[in-house]
Amino acid sequence: MDFIKDMWLFMRERKKFWLAPLLVMLMLLGILIVLGGGTAVAPFIYSLF
């Protein structure tokens, strides 16, 4: 949780709020890959890339 807090403080201080959607999309993509890696949904996820 410290990483998220540090990222928020960095974005707020340097006015780089455009990073927020990028970080959210990267986190969602990571979660999708981790959860879909060992399931029956994996072939459908890999076809997206």
Backbone atoms as SQL, in Angstrom:
CREATE TABLE atoms (id INTEGER PRIMARY KEY, chain TEXT, resi INTEGER, resn TEXT, atom TEXT, x REAL, y REAL, z REAL);
INSERT INTO atoms VALUES
  (1, 'A', 1, 'MET', 'N', 0.814, -1.200, 0.000),
  (2, 'A', 1, 'MET', 'CA', 0.000, 0.000, 0.000),
  (3, 'A', 1, 'MET', 'C', 0.857, 1.264, 0.000),
  (4, 'A', 2, 'ASP', 'N', 2.080, 1.145, 0.459),
  (5, 'A', 2, 'ASP', 'CA', 2.960, 2.318, 0.449),
  (6, 'A', 2, 'ASP', 'C', 3.258, 2.778, -0.971),
  (7, 'A', 3, 'PHE', 'N', 3.347, 1.816, -1.891),
  (8, 'A', 3, 'PHE', 'CA', 3.620, 2.163, -3.282),
  (9, 'A', 3, 'PHE', 'C', 2.486, 3.006, -3.865),
  (10, 'A', 4, 'ILE', 'N', 1.255, 2.623, -3.568),
  (11, 'A', 4, 'ILE', 'CA', 0.103, 3.370, -4.084),
  (12, 'A', 4, 'ILE', 'C', 0.076, 4.768, -3.482),
  (13, 'A', 5, 'LYS', 'N', 0.351, 4.851, -2.195),
  (14, 'A', 5, 'LYS', 'CA', 0.385, 6.161, -1.530),
  (15, 'A', 5, 'LYS', 'C', 1.487, 7.040, -2.117),
  (16, 'A', 6, 'ASP', 'N', 2.655, 6.450, -2.334),
  (17, 'A', 6, 'ASP', 'CA', 3.768, 7.213, -2.919),
  (18, 'A', 6, 'ASP', 'C', 3.443, 7.679, -4.338),
  (19, 'A', 7, 'MET', 'N', 2.820, 6.812, -5.123),
  (20, 'A', 7, 'MET', 'CA', 2.450, 7.203, -6.490),
  (21, 'A', 7, 'MET', 'C', 1.444, 8.347, -6.470),
  (22, 'A', 8, 'TRP', 'N', 0.461, 8.280, -5.572),
  (23, 'A', 8, 'TRP', 'CA', -0.525, 9.349, -5.484),
  (24, 'A', 8, 'TRP', 'C', 0.138, 10.665, -5.085),
  (25, 'A', 9, 'LEU', 'N', 1.031, 10.624, -4.102),
  (26, 'A', 9, 'LEU', 'CA', 1.718, 11.840, -3.667),
  (27, 'A', 9, 'LEU', 'C', 2.592, 12.404, -4.790),
  (28, 'A', 10, 'PHE', 'N', 3.251, 11.517, -5.554),
  (29, 'A', 10, 'PHE', 'CA', 4.060, 11.955, -6.687),
  (30, 'A', 10, 'PHE', 'C', 3.199, 12.643, -7.736),
  (31, 'A', 11, 'MET', 'N', 2.065, 12.016, -8.073),
  (32, 'A', 11, 'MET', 'CA', 1.192, 12.593, -9.103),
  (33, 'A', 11, 'MET', 'C', 0.605, 13.928, -8.645),
  (34, 'A', 12, 'ARG', 'N', 0.250, 14.007, -7.377),
  (35, 'A', 12, 'ARG', 'CA', -0.332, 15.246, -6.868),
  (36, 'A', 12, 'ARG', 'C', 0.691, 16.373, -6.823),
  (37, 'A', 13, 'GLU', 'N', 1.908, 16.054, -6.415),
  (38, 'A', 13, 'GLU', 'CA', 2.942, 17.083, -6.279),
  (39, 'A', 13, 'GLU', 'C', 3.417, 17.587, -7.637),
  (40, 'A', 14, 'ARG', 'N', 3.588, 16.683, -8.573),
  (41, 'A', 14, 'ARG', 'CA', 4.140, 17.054, -9.879),
  (42, 'A', 14, 'ARG', 'C', 3.072, 17.331, -10.927),
  (43, 'A', 15, 'LYS', 'N', 1.799, 17.261, -10.546),
  (44, 'A', 15, 'LYS', 'CA', 0.668, 17.521, -11.454),
  (45, 'A', 15, 'LYS', 'C', 0.696, 16.581, -12.666),
  (46, 'A', 16, 'LYS', 'N', 0.928, 15.312, -12.409),
  (47, 'A', 16, 'LYS', 'CA', 0.982, 14.314, -13.476),
  (48, 'A', 16, 'LYS', 'C', -0.203, 13.359, -13.338),
  (49, 'A', 17, 'PHE', 'N', -1.397, 13.922, -13.340),
  (50, 'A', 17, 'PHE', 'CA', -2.594, 13.110, -13.159),
  (51, 'A', 17, 'PHE', 'C', -2.901, 12.249, -14.376),
  (52, 'A', 18, 'TRP', 'N', -2.244, 12.501, -15.496),
  (53, 'A', 18, 'TRP', 'CA', -2.449, 11.674, -16.675),
  (54, 'A', 18, 'TRP', 'C', -1.904, 10.262, -16.463),
  (55, 'A', 19, 'LEU', 'N', -1.085, 10.068, -15.432),
  (56, 'A', 19, 'LEU', 'CA', -0.559, 8.744, -15.148),
  (57, 'A', 19, 'LEU', 'C', -1.605, 7.826, -14.511),
  (58, 'A', 20, 'ALA', 'N', -2.622, 8.378, -13.890),
  (59, 'A', 20, 'ALA', 'CA', -3.605, 7.567, -13.169),
  (60, 'A', 20, 'ALA', 'C', -4.320, 6.567, -14.082),
  (61, 'A', 21, 'PRO', 'N', -4.886, 6.968, -15.225),
  (62, 'A', 21, 'PRO', 'CA', -5.539, 5.961, -16.074),
  (63, 'A', 21, 'PRO', 'C', -4.570, 4.909, -16.595),
  (64, 'A', 22, 'LEU', 'N', -3.344, 5.307, -16.855),
  (65, 'A', 22, 'LEU', 'CA', -2.342, 4.358, -17.328),
  (66, 'A', 22, 'LEU', 'C', -2.056, 3.303, -16.262),
  (67, 'A', 23, 'LEU', 'N', -1.890, 3.727, -15.023),
  (68, 'A', 23, 'LEU', 'CA', -1.618, 2.791, -13.937),
  (69, 'A', 23, 'LEU', 'C', -2.805, 1.870, -13.680),
  (70, 'A', 24, 'VAL', 'N', -4.007, 2.402, -13.765),
  (71, 'A', 24, 'VAL', 'CA', -5.206, 1.582, -13.562),
  (72, 'A', 24, 'VAL', 'C', -5.303, 0.513, -14.649),
  (73, 'A', 25, 'MET', 'N', -5.062, 0.881, -15.890),
  (74, 'A', 25, 'MET', 'CA', -5.139, -0.089, -16.983),
  (75, 'A', 25, 'MET', 'C', -4.053, -1.160, -16.839),
  (76, 'A', 26, 'LEU', 'N', -2.862, -0.777, -16.425),
  (77, 'A', 26, 'LEU', 'CA', -1.796, -1.762, -16.220),
  (78, 'A', 26, 'LEU', 'C', -2.145, -2.728, -15.089),
  (79, 'A', 27, 'MET', 'N', -2.741, -2.225, -14.015),
  (80, 'A', 27, 'MET', 'CA', -3.147, -3.094, -12.919),
  (81, 'A', 27, 'MET', 'C', -4.243, -4.056, -13.357),
  (82, 'A', 28, 'LEU', 'N', -5.229, -3.566, -14.110),
  (83, 'A', 28, 'LEU', 'CA', -6.300, -4.440, -14.589),
  (84, 'A', 28, 'LEU', 'C', -5.767, -5.505, -15.545),
  (85, 'A', 29, 'LEU', 'N', -4.856, -5.135, -16.406),
  (86, 'A', 29, 'LEU', 'CA', -4.254, -6.092, -17.325),
  (87, 'A', 29, 'LEU', 'C', -3.472, -7.159, -16.554),
  (88, 'A', 30, 'GLY', 'N', -2.742, -6.760, -15.550),
  (89, 'A', 30, 'GLY', 'CA', -2.003, -7.710, -14.721),
  (90, 'A', 30, 'GLY', 'C', -2.915, -8.669, -13.993),
  (91, 'A', 31, 'ILE', 'N', -4.009, -8.158, -13.452),
  (92, 'A', 31, 'ILE', 'CA', -4.976, -9.006, -12.760),
  (93, 'A', 31, 'ILE', 'C', -5.611, -9.989, -13.732),
  (94, 'A', 32, 'LEU', 'N', -5.944, -9.525, -14.929),
  (95, 'A', 32, 'LEU', 'CA', -6.529, -10.394, -15.941),
  (96, 'A', 32, 'LEU', 'C', -5.586, -11.522, -16.314),
  (97, 'A', 33, 'ILE', 'N', -4.316, -11.219, -16.471),
  (98, 'A', 33, 'ILE', 'CA', -3.341, -12.248, -16.839),
  (99, 'A', 33, 'ILE', 'C', -3.131, -13.236, -15.698),
  (100, 'A', 34, 'VAL', 'N', -3.054, -12.748, -14.468),
  (101, 'A', 34, 'VAL', 'CA', -2.818, -13.638, -13.327),
  (102, 'A', 34, 'VAL', 'C', -4.010, -14.556, -13.104),
  (103, 'A', 35, 'LEU', 'N', -5.222, -14.002, -13.119),
  (104, 'A', 35, 'LEU', 'CA', -6.401, -14.815, -12.852),
  (105, 'A', 35, 'LEU', 'C', -6.751, -15.726, -14.019),
  (106, 'A', 36, 'GLY', 'N', -6.488, -15.297, -15.226),
  (107, 'A', 36, 'GLY', 'CA', -6.844, -16.105, -16.382),
  (108, 'A', 36, 'GLY', 'C', -5.777, -17.068, -16.821),
  (109, 'A', 37, 'GLY', 'N', -4.632, -17.063, -16.188),
  (110, 'A', 37, 'GLY', 'CA', -3.521, -17.914, -16.608),
  (111, 'A', 37, 'GLY', 'C', -3.755, -19.389, -16.415),
  (112, 'A', 38, 'GLY', 'N', -4.470, -19.775, -15.390),
  (113, 'A', 38, 'GLY', 'CA', -4.644, -21.195, -15.096),
  (114, 'A', 38, 'GLY', 'C', -6.065, -21.679, -15.237),
  (115, 'A', 39, 'THR', 'N', -6.902, -20.953, -15.919),
  (116, 'A', 39, 'THR', 'CA', -8.301, -21.366, -16.030),
  (117, 'A', 39, 'THR', 'C', -8.631, -21.761, -17.464),
  (118, 'A', 40, 'ALA', 'N', -9.869, -22.163, -17.667),
  (119, 'A', 40, 'ALA', 'CA', -10.337, -22.531, -19.007),
  (120, 'A', 40, 'ALA', 'C', -10.530, -21.304, -19.882),
  (121, 'A', 41, 'VAL', 'N', -10.457, -20.126, -19.297),
  (122, 'A', 41, 'VAL', 'CA', -10.636, -18.881, -20.042),
  (123, 'A', 41, 'VAL', 'C', -9.330, -18.458, -20.718),
  (124, 'A', 42, 'ALA', 'N', -8.237, -19.084, -20.356),
  (125, 'A', 42, 'ALA', 'CA', -6.913, -18.690, -20.840),
  (126, 'A', 42, 'ALA', 'C', -6.806, -18.614, -22.363),
  (127, 'A', 43, 'PRO', 'N', -7.318, -19.592, -23.127),
  (128, 'A', 43, 'PRO', 'CA', -7.192, -19.465, -24.589),
  (129, 'A', 43, 'PRO', 'C', -7.882, -18.228, -25.157),
  (130, 'A', 44, 'PHE', 'N', -8.971, -17.821, -24.533),
  (131, 'A', 44, 'PHE', 'CA', -9.684, -16.640, -25.008),
  (132, 'A', 44, 'PHE', 'C', -8.935, -15.356, -24.657),
  (133, 'A', 45, 'ILE', 'N', -8.286, -15.340, -23.494),
  (134, 'A', 45, 'ILE', 'CA', -7.517, -14.165, -23.083),
  (135, 'A', 45, 'ILE', 'C', -6.283, -14.023, -23.983),
  (136, 'A', 46, 'TYR', 'N', -5.610, -15.136, -24.246),
  (137, 'A', 46, 'TYR', 'CA', -4.388, -15.069, -25.062),
  (138, 'A', 46, 'TYR', 'C', -4.688, -14.680, -26.496),
  (139, 'A', 47, 'SER', 'N', -5.903, -14.955, -26.968),
  (140, 'A', 47, 'SER', 'CA', -6.239, -14.570, -28.330),
  (141, 'A', 47, 'SER', 'C', -6.412, -13.049, -28.452),
  (142, 'A', 48, 'LEU', 'N', -6.611, -12.366, -27.334),
  (143, 'A', 48, 'LEU', 'CA', -6.730, -10.912, -27.356),
  (144, 'A', 48, 'LEU', 'C', -5.390, -10.248, -27.656),
  (145, 'A', 49, 'PHE', 'N', -4.301, -10.924, -27.320),
  (146, 'A', 49, 'PHE', 'CA', -2.979, -10.338, -27.488),
  (147, 'A', 49, 'PHE', 'C', -2.314, -10.946, -28.689);
